[in-house]
Amino acid sequence: MTVLVDTPMWPAHGMLWSHLVSDTSLEELHAFARAQGIPRRGFDLDHYDVPADRIDALVAAGARRVSAGELTRALIASGLRVRAKDRPTR
């Protein structure tokens, strides 16, 4: 059971963002996010988008900092990954 957060590299709204995922279950991910005050609106099918300024607090709360590649591989291995082609069009 591990919650992972990757390096902030995704620009939006004037800041950089990271992804927060679980390598076990969405229930674990939602519980961790809720405990850290991350709003549900930040959830995007298989991850939460979190601003770079929250990373240190998430790591202090137990998230493991990983590279974007490591995060993607862990998400795929968990079976929780939602591929881009399977995402609903907006």
N, C-alpha and C positions, 0 to 999 in steps of 0.2 A: 504494500500500500504506500504509494508515493504521489505527492503532488509536485509537479514540475513547473518551473517558470523559465522562459527563454530570455535571451539577450534582447533588450529593447531596440528595435530597428524599424518599426512600422510607423511612418509618420501620419498623423491625422490630428486635426484640431490644434495645431501649433505645438505639438509635443510628440515624443516617441512612445510607442506602445509595445507591450510584450504579450505573450500568450501564457495562460495558466491552464494546465491540464492535469488529469489524474491518469495514472497508468493502470487503474483498477476499475473504477466505476464513476458514472456521472453523479451518483448519490454522494460519494466521497468528495467529488469536486464541488458540488453545490454546498455541502456542509462546510467545507473549508472556506469557500468564498463568503458564505453567509457569516461565519465566525469572524472573518476579516473585514466585514462591512463593504464587500464588493457588491454593487447592485446587480440584480438579476438581469437588468437590461444589457449588461456587459457580456452576457452569455451568447455564443454564436455556434450552436449545434454540437460542438465537441470541445469548446474551449471558452474561457473568459478572456476578453481584452482588458489589460490592466496598464495604467500609465506607469512610465519609468520611475516616477517618484515613489511608487508603492513597493518596488521590488525588495528593498532592504527589509521592510516590515514583513513582507510575505516570507522571506527567507528566515527571519527571526522566529516566525510562527511555525516553521517546519517545512516550507517549500524548498525544494532542491533546485538551485540555479544550474541550468544546462544550456548548451548551444541550441540554436534553432533546429539543426539536424538531429541532435539527440532527442529533442522534444518530439519531433515528427516521427522518428523511428519508434519511440516508446508509445506514442499514440496509435500508430499502425499496429504494433505488436499487441496492444491491449484489445484491439478489435473495436475501439471507440471512434476511430477516425472517420469523418465524413468527407469524402473526396469532393473536390471542386465540382466535378461533373454531376454529383448527386445532390448538390445544394440547390434549393429552390431559386429561381430567377427572381430578381427584385424589381 
